[in-house]
Amino acid sequence: MNQAYSYSPDGTSYPLPQESDYEQELQRLRDSVEEQRGLGREIVVVMGLGFVGAVMAAVVADSTDSKTGKAMKYVIGMQRPSTRSFWKIPMFNSGVSPVKAEDPEVDTLIRRCVLERKNLVATYTYDALSLADVVVVDVQCDFLKQELGNCRSGRAEIAALEESMRIIGEKVRPDCLVLIETTVPPGTTEYIAYPTMKKAFSARGILSEPLLAHSYERVMPGKDYVKSIRDFWRVCSGINPESKARVERFLSDVLNVEKFPLTVLDRPIESETAKIVENSFRATILAFMDEWSNFCEKNGVDLIKVINAIRVRPTHSNMIFPGPGIGGYCLPKDGGLGVWAYRHLMGYEDENFVITPEAIDVNDTRALHAVHLIRDALRNMGKIVAASVVAVLGASYREDVGDTRYSGSELMIRKIAEMGGDIRVHDPYVEHWWEFEAQDTYPSVGASWARFFRNQEGLRHLRVSKDLGGTLKGSDAVVLAVRHAEYLGLDPDLVVEMTGAPVAVIDCFGILDDRKIRRFFELGCEVKGLGRGHIQRIKEEVRSRTYSQARAPEEAGAAVPGEEAAEA
């Protein structure tokens, strides 16, 4: 039998466990759990050591009794032993975070709980569920679109969650609280998780009701990642009174509920809907702003100035610039989960949803408009995309983070590749852009956005550079795609010096002020910007002034009629 391996992002190989390893692993967990119960600690299993689950596991393990200061929980992080993700387990058990985060506290938490407190471990065996007092489910749930810009063609990808709930029902003790933390289609806890666990309980001869609850996180990638889990408001619910009481107690133990009180709703479908509406609201507002961004481009208006003028009003102080679409794991998909649930979980056939799917479709295609600006800017310089080198500055979905999920830059790059352009990418935060490096299998087989475009094969070799000068050298177009701090202060003269010649500059995020835009034109560059319709006016002013300055010496040297005769 050939040994299978799982490879970490840095290339380290880890052999997958053999059948003979499972009994030994379970005994290891039993021994440690017995010891931890003797210390009065509750046993918590967190299913899924991904972007949320790994940090949630550490936050739970780091919680302490307010009176004694001692750890209250023993946490077992569980990850399925696949070739794709098994590497997370040995890495976790060595005290190293399996997720890259800009918040240094992530690494500190995991290292402290694993190596110092020794109340946090990772495992690959589902039998760990049989030892749990609480199970936190952080298994990924996605929304897969069949057509770009057509939300209604999509479907919820919840097979992994369904399988997890079946296994949980087969393994956990009857008094174990199961908390679904994953963002799920409204109704999932009551329409899918409950019946699945109930049937499993019945098959085991268990007559009691499953203890099921739902609570959603509001994780914000970046320097305050841990705080967005521990020091932030939570919404929760339980499927029955006992479940509700249990989830309130558990979350009160591990989160800062004194400063950020829990909101407890009556039913899981209410808390599930709250998460979907919360994210859909923001996505819809951004789609609305996209309409006005296009208006501004066509009518000589600077959307940045418009937004800043509106923000003076306190009720509108959080208005934001739409940028090249929306990204991150939640906003692009969550509304689709609600639309899907309405039909496939609740069984309604009417077209209740109009605005939500339309907003998703607008946001999905927003980045393609940025490519139109790249095309037009190059055309104004006598060039075409297919014969140009395009430098994209920023791979992540938002400023000062390394998260590339559903980033507008990905769609831009795929469209540029389809049109035949050569692409370079710079990002100070991104090490691996898996959406390209592993596009045949990431986020899963057949789910890559490569399926919506032609000419994508070469993008497997695309790598993110940390060398800004090297990225810009010889480029024909420079795309300011993300508001990273490193890009905000870029000097036009330096950019042209690094590119080696005047270049097409496309501002996707309102990074350039009027002074910089003017200077780029003075240097012979072409400038376009999303929502920046006033750029054409600046261009005309610069060109007019340049023409006047060029004409002045000529006119000064021309003879005045009759002057020569007078001198004679």
C-alpha positions in Angstrom: 0.0 0.0 0.0 1.4 3.3 -1.1 1.8 6.0 1.5 -0.3 9.2 0.9 1.0 12.6 1.9 -0.4 16.0 2.7 1.7 19.0 1.8 1.6 22.3 3.7 1.9 25.6 1.9 5.6 25.7 2.6 6.0 22.3 0.9 6.5 20.2 4.0 5.1 16.7 3.6 3.1 14.9 6.2 2.1 11.2 5.9 -1.6 10.5 6.2 -2.6 8.2 9.1 -2.9 4.5 8.4 -5.8 2.4 9.6 -3.7 1.1 12.4 -3.1 4.6 13.7 -6.7 5.4 14.6 -7.1 3.2 17.7 -3.8 4.6 19.1 -5.0 8.2 18.4 -8.3 7.6 20.1 -6.6 6.2 23.2 -4.4 9.2 23.3 -7.4 11.5 23.3 -9.2 9.3 25.9 -6.3 9.6 28.3 -6.0 13.3 27.9 -9.7 13.9 28.3 -9.8 11.8 31.5 -7.0 13.9 32.9 -8.8 17.2 31.8 -12.1 16.2 33.3 -10.3 15.6 36.5 -9.3 19.3 36.4 -13.0 20.2 36.0 -12.7 21.3 32.4 -15.4 21.0 29.8 -14.4 19.1 26.6 -15.0 21.0 23.4 -14.5 19.6 19.9 -14.2 22.2 17.1 -14.9 20.6 13.7 -12.9 22.3 11.0 -9.5 24.0 11.4 -9.9 26.5 8.7 -9.9 30.3 8.7 -12.5 30.5 11.4 -12.4 27.2 13.2 -8.6 27.3 14.1 -8.9 30.7 15.7 -12.3 29.9 17.4 -10.6 26.8 18.9 -7.8 28.9 20.3 -10.2 31.5 21.7 -12.2 28.8 23.5 -9.1 27.2 24.9 -7.7 30.6 26.1 -10.9 31.4 28.1 -10.5 31.3 31.9 -12.6 31.4 35.0 -13.1 35.0 36.1 -12.7 34.0 39.7 -9.8 31.6 39.6 -8.1 32.6 36.3 -7.8 28.9 35.4 -8.6 27.5 32.0 -12.2 26.2 31.8 -12.1 24.2 28.6 -10.1 21.5 26.9 -10.4 21.9 23.2 -9.9 19.3 20.5 -9.6 20.7 17.0 -10.7 18.1 14.4 -9.8 18.1 10.7 -10.6 15.5 8.1 -7.4 13.6 7.1 -7.4 14.5 3.4 -4.4 15.1 1.3 -5.5 18.7 1.0 -5.7 19.6 4.7 -4.3 16.9 6.9 -1.1 19.0 7.3 -3.0 21.4 9.5 -3.1 18.8 12.3 0.7 18.2 12.9 1.3 21.9 12.4 -1.4 22.8 15.0 0.0 20.3 17.5 3.5 21.8 17.2 2.0 25.2 18.3 2.0 26.8 14.8 -1.1 28.3 13.4 -2.4 26.6 10.2 -3.9 29.9 9.0 -2.0 33.0 8.0 -3.3 36.1 9.8 -2.2 39.7 10.0 -3.1 39.7 13.7 -0.1 38.5 15.7 -2.4 37.4 18.5 -3.5 34.4 16.4 0.0 32.8 16.6 0.4 33.8 20.3 -3.0 32.2 21.3 -2.3 28.9 19.5 1.2 28.6 20.8 0.2 29.4 24.4 -2.7 27.0 24.5 -0.9 24.1 22.8 2.6 24.3 24.3 2.1 26.1 27.6 -1.4 25.5 28.9 -1.6 22.2 27.0 -5.4 22.4 26.7 -5.6 22.6 22.9 -4.8 19.7 20.6 -5.7 18.7 17.0 -6.8 15.3 15.7 -8.0 13.5 12.6 -10.4 11.0 14.1 -14.2 11.5 14.2 -14.3 9.4 17.3 -13.2 12.5 19.2 -16.8 13.5 19.0 -17.8 10.8 21.4 -15.7 12.6 24.1 -17.3 16.0 23.7 -19.5 18.0 26.0 -19.8 20.7 23.2 -19.2 20.4 19.5 -18.6 23.6 17.5 -19.2 23.1 13.8 -17.1 25.3 11.5 -17.3 23.2 8.4 -17.3 25.3 5.2 -20.6 25.9 3.4 -20.4 27.5 -0.1 -22.6 28.9 -2.8 -21.6 27.8 -6.3 -22.7 29.8 -9.3 -23.2 28.1 -12.6 -23.0 31.4 -14.5 -21.1 34.6 -13.7 -23.6 37.3 -13.1 -26.6 35.0 -12.6 -27.2 34.2 -8.9 -30.4 32.3 -9.6 -28.3 29.6 -11.4 -26.3 28.9 -8.3 -26.7 26.3 -5.6 -25.7 25.9 -2.0 -22.8 23.5 -1.5 -23.7 21.9 1.9 -22.7 18.3 1.3 -19.8 18.5 3.8 -22.0 20.1 6.4 -24.7 17.4 5.9 -22.1 14.6 6.2 -20.7 16.2 9.3 -24.1 16.4 11.0 -24.7 12.7 10.2 -21.4 11.7 11.8 -22.1 13.9 14.8 -25.5 12.2 15.3 -23.8 8.8 15.2 -21.0 9.7 17.6 -21.9 12.3 20.2 -23.5 11.6 23.6 -27.2 12.6 24.0 -26.3 15.5 26.3 -23.7 17.0 24.0 -24.5 20.5 22.8 -23.9 20.9 19.0 -23.3 24.5 18.0 -23.4 25.4 14.3 -21.2 28.4 13.8 -20.9 28.1 10.0 -22.8 30.6 7.9 -25.6 28.5 6.5 -28.8 28.8 4.4 -31.7 30.0 6.7 -33.5 26.9 8.0 -30.4 24.6 7.9 -30.4 23.9 11.7 -34.1 23.0 11.8 -34.6 21.5 8.3 -31.3 19.6 7.8 -29.3 19.3 11.0 -32.1 18.4 13.4 -33.7 15.7 11.3 -30.3 14.2 10.5 -29.3 14.0 14.2 -32.8 12.8 15.2 -32.7 9.9 12.8 -29.1 9.0 13.9 -30.3 9.2 17.6 -33.3 6.9 16.8 -31.0 4.4 15.1 -28.9 4.3 18.3 -32.0 3.9 20.5 -31.7 7.4 22.0 -35.1 8.9 22.7 -34.0 12.4 23.8 -34.0 15.4 21.6 -30.7 16.6 20.1 -29.3 19.7 21.7 -28.8 22.0 18.7 -27.9 25.6 18.6 -26.8 28.3 16.1 -24.5 31.3 16.5 -22.7 33.2 13.8 -19.4 34.9 14.0 -18.6 38.3 12.5 -14.9 37.6 11.7 -13.0 40.5 10.2 -9.6 39.5 8.7 -6.8 41.9 9.6 -5.0 43.1 12.7 -8.0 42.7 15.0 -8.9 39.2 13.9 -9.0 37.7 17.4 -11.0 40.6 18.8 -13.6 40.2 16.0 -14.3 36.7 17.5 -13.8 37.2 21.2 -14.6 40.9 21.7 -17.6 41.4 19.5 -21.4 41.1 19.6 -22.8 37.6 19.0 -26.3 36.4 18.0 -27.4 32.9 19.1 -30.4 30.7 19.3 -31.3 27.1 20.3 -33.7 24.6 18.9 -35.4 24.1 22.3 -35.1 25.8 25.7 -32.3 23.5 27.0 -30.3 24.2 23.8 -30.8 27.9 24.2 -29.7 27.9 27.8 -26.6 25.8 27.0 -25.4 27.9 24.1 -25.9 31.1 26.2 -23.8 29.6 29.0 -21.1 28.3 26.6 -20.7 31.6 24.7 -20.7 33.5 28.0 -17.8 31.4 29.2 -15.6 32.0 26.1 -16.5 35.5 24.8 -16.4 39.0 26.3 -20.2 39.2 26.9 -19.9 41.9 29.6 -18.8 44.5 27.0 -20.5 42.8 24.1 -23.8 41.2 25.3 -25.3 38.3 23.5 -28.5 38.7 21.4 -30.6 35.6 22.0 -33.2 34.9 19.4 -36.1 32.4 19.7 -35.3 30.0 16.8 -32.2 29.1 14.8 -33.8 30.2 11.6 -33.9 33.7 13.0 -30.2 33.8 13.8 -29.4 32.2 10.5 -31.5 34.8 8.7 -29.8 37.6 10.7 -26.4 36.6 9.3 -27.6 36.4 5.8 -29.5 39.7 6.0 -26.6 41.4 7.7 -24.2 40.6 4.9 -26.8 41.0 2.1 -27.6 44.5 3.3 -24.0 45.6 2.9 -23.6 43.8 -0.5 -26.8 45.5 -1.7 -25.7 49.0 -0.7 -22.4 48.4 -2.6 -24.3 47.3 -5.7 -26.4 50.5 -5.4 -23.2 52.5 -5.2 -21.9 50.7 -8.3 -24.8 52.3 -10.3 -23.8 55.8 -9.2 -20.2 55.0 -9.8 -21.0 54.4 -13.5 -23.1 57.6 -13.5 -20.2 59.6 -12.2 -17.8 58.2 -14.8 -20.1 59.2 -17.7 -20.9 62.6 -16.4 -17.7 64.1 -15.1 -18.4 63.6 -11.4 -15.9 62.4 -8.8 -17.7 59.8 -6.6 -15.0 60.2 -3.9 -15.9 63.8 -3.4 -19.6 63.0 -3.5 -19.2 60.4 -0.8 -17.0 62.6 1.4 -19.6 65.4 1.1 -22.4 62.9 2.2 -20.3 61.4 5.1 -20.5 64.8 6.9 -24.0 63.8 7.8 -23.7 61.4 10.9 -26.5 59.1 9.6 -24.4 58.4 6.5 -20.9 58.4 7.9 -20.3 54.7 7.0 -21.0 55.2 3.3 -18.2 53.5 1.4 -16.7 53.5 -2.1 -17.6 50.3 -4.1 -14.2 49.5 -5.5 -13.9 46.7 -8.0 -16.7 44.6 -6.6 -17.0 42.9 -3.2 -14.8 40.1 -1.9 -14.1 38.1 1.2 -15.8 34.8 1.9 -19.2 36.1 3.1 -20.6 39.1 1.2 -20.4 37.7 -2.4 -22.3 34.5 -1.5 -24.5 34.9 1.6 -27.5 36.4 -0.2 -27.5 33.5 -2.6 -27.8 31.0 0.4 -31.0 32.8 1.4 -32.4 32.7 -2.2 -31.6 29.0 -2.5 -33.1 28.1 0.9 -36.4 29.8 0.1 -36.9 27.4 -2.8 -35.1 24.3 -1.8 -35.5 24.1 2.0 -38.9 25.9 2.4 -40.3 24.7 -0.9 -41.6 28.1 -2.3 -41.7 28.4 -6.1 -42.6 32.1 -6.4 -40.0 34.8 -7.2 -39.9 36.5 -3.9 -36.4 37.8 -4.2 -35.6 40.5 -6.7 -33.1 43.0 -5.1 -30.9 40.4 -3.4 -29.9 38.3 -6.5 -29.6 41.5 -8.6 -27.2 43.0 -6.1 -25.1 39.8 -6.2 -25.0 39.8 -10.0 -24.0 43.5 -10.1 -21.2 42.9 -7.6 -20.0 39.8 -9.4 -19.4 41.6 -12.6 -18.1 44.9 -11.2 -14.5 43.9 -11.6 -15.0 43.4 -15.4 -15.8 47.0 -15.8 -12.4 47.8 -14.4 -10.9 45.8 -17.2 -12.8 47.9 -19.7 -11.0 50.9 -18.2 -7.7 49.2 -18.6 -8.5 48.5 -22.2 -9.6 52.0 -22.9 -6.6 53.6 -21.2 -4.2 51.4 -23.2 -6.1 52.2 -26.4 -5.7 55.9 -25.7 -1.9 55.3 -25.7 -2.1 53.4 -29.0 -1.8 49.9 -27.3 -4.0 46.9 -26.9 -4.4 44.5 -24.0 -3.2 41.5 -25.9 0.2 43.1 -26.5 0.6 44.7 -23.1 2.0 43.9 -19.7 -0.5 44.7 -16.9 0.8 45.1 -13.4 -1.9 44.5 -10.8 -1.1 46.1 -7.4 -3.1 44.2 -4.8 -4.4 40.6 -4.8 -6.4 40.5 -1.6 -10.1 41.4 -1.3 -9.5 44.4 1.0 -6.8 46.6 2.3 -3.9 45.4 4.5 -5.0 41.7 4.7 -3.8 38.7 2.8 -7.2 37.1 2.2 -7.7 36.5 -1.5 -11.1 34.9 -1.4 -13.5 36.3 -4.0 -11.2 39.3 -4.6 -12.0 41.7 -7.4 -8.4 41.3 -8.6 -8.9 37.7 -9.4 -11.7 38.5 -11.9 -9.7 41.3 -13.4 -6.7 39.0 -14.0 -8.9 36.2 -15.5 -10.4 38.7 -17.9 -7.1 40.2 -18.8 -5.7 36.7 -19.5 -8.7 35.9 -21.6 -8.0 39.0 -23.7 -4.3 37.9 -24.1 -2.5 40.3 -21.8 0.6 39.4 -19.7 0.1 39.8 -16.0 2.3 40.6 -13.0 1.0 40.9 -9.5 2.3 42.6 -6.4 0.9 42.3 -2.9 2.8 42.8 0.4 0.5 40.5 2.3 -0.2 37.5 0.0 2.2 34.5 0.0 0.2 32.1 -2.2 -2.7 32.9 -4.4 -4.3 29.4 -4.4 -7.2 30.6 -6.6 -4.6 30.5 -9.4 -1.8 28.1 -8.2 -4.3 25.3 -7.5 -7.2 26.4 -9.8 -8.0 22.9 -10.8 -8.8 21.9 -7.2 -9.3 25.1 -5.2 -11.7 25.8 -3.6 -12.8 22.4 -4.8 -12.8 20.5 -8.1 -14.8 22.4 -10.7 -15.4 25.4 -8.5 -12.7 27.7 -9.7 -13.8 30.9 -11.5 -11.5 29.8 -14.3 -14.5 28.0 -15.7 -16.1 31.3 -16.7 -13.2 32.4 -19.0 -11.0 31.2 -21.8 -7.2 31.1 -21.9 -6.7 30.4 -18.2 -4.2 27.5 -18.3 -1.1 29.8 -17.9 -2.4 31.4 -14.8 -1.4 28.3 -12.8 2.1 29.7 -13.0 1.1 33.2 -11.7 3.0 34.1 -8.6 2.6 37.1 -6.3 5.7 39.3 -6.0 7.0 41.3 -3.0 9.2 43.4 -5.3 7.3 46.4 -6.4 10.0 47.8 -8.7 10.4 44.4 -10.4 6.6 44.2 -10.9 6.4 47.6 -12.4 9.5 47.5 -14.7 8.4 47.4 -18.3 4.7 47.4 -17.5 2.3 49.1 -19.9 -0.5 49.5 -17.4 -0.6 49.7 -13.6 -3.8 48.8 -11.8 -4.2 50.2 -8.3 -6.6 47.3 -7.2 -6.5 47.4 -3.4 -6.0 50.2 -0.9 -3.0 48.7 0.8 -1.0 51.3 2.8 2.0 50.7 0.6 0.1 52.0 -2.5 -1.6 55.1 -0.9 1.6 57.1 -1.0 2.9 56.1 -4.4 4.5 59.0 -6.1 3.7 59.4 -9.8 7.3 60.3 -10.7 8.5 57.2 -8.9 5.9 55.0 -10.7 7.0 56.3 -14.1 10.7 55.9 -13.1 10.0 52.2 -12.1 8.0 51.4 -15.3 10.6 53.1 -17.5 8.1 55.0 -19.6 4.7 56.7 -19.4 2.1 54.1 -18.4 -1.7 53.6 -18.3 -2.8 54.0 -14.7 -6.2 52.6 -13.5 -7.4 53.6 -10.0 -10.0 51.1 -8.8 -10.3 52.3 -5.2 -10.1 56.1 -5.2 -6.4 56.0 -4.2 -5.3 58.9 -6.4 -6.1 62.5 -5.4 -6.4 65.2 -8.0 -2.8 66.3 -7.6 -1.4 62.9 -8.4 -3.8 62.4 -11.3 -2.7 65.7 -12.7 1.0 64.8 -12.3 0.5 61.5 -14.1 -0.9 63.3 -17.1 2.0 65.8 -17.0 4.3 62.8 -17.2 2.6 61.6 -20.4 0.5 58.9 -18.7 -3.1 58.0 -19.3 -5.4 57.7 -16.2 -8.8 56.1 -15.6 -10.6 55.5 -12.4 -13.8 53.7 -11.2 -16.3 56.4 -10.4 -13.8 59.2 -11.2 -15.5 60.9 -14.1 -13.7 64.2 -13.4 -10.4 62.7 -14.6 -11.2 63.6 -18.1 -11.5 67.2 -17.1 -8.1 67.2 -15.4 -6.7 65.6 -18.6 -8.1 68.3 -20.8 -6.7 71.0 -18.4 -3.2 69.4 -18.5 -3.2 68.9 -22.2 -4.5 72.5 -22.8 -1.8 73.9 -20.6 0.9 71.8 -22.2 -0.2 72.9 -25.6 -0.2 76.6 -24.5 3.3 76.2 -23.1 4.5 74.6 -26.2 3.1 77.3 -28.4 4.4 80.2 -26.3 8.1 80.1 -27.4 7.0 79.8 -31.0 4.7 82.8 -30.7 7.3 84.8 -28.8 9.8 84.3 -31.7 7.4 85.2 -34.5 7.9 88.6 -36.1 5.3 91.3 -35.5 3.8 92.5 -38.8 5.6 95.7 -39.9 8.4 95.3 -37.4 11.2 94.6 -39.9 10.3 97.7 -42.0 10.3 99.9 -38.9 13.8 98.7 -38.0 15.0 99.3 -41.5 
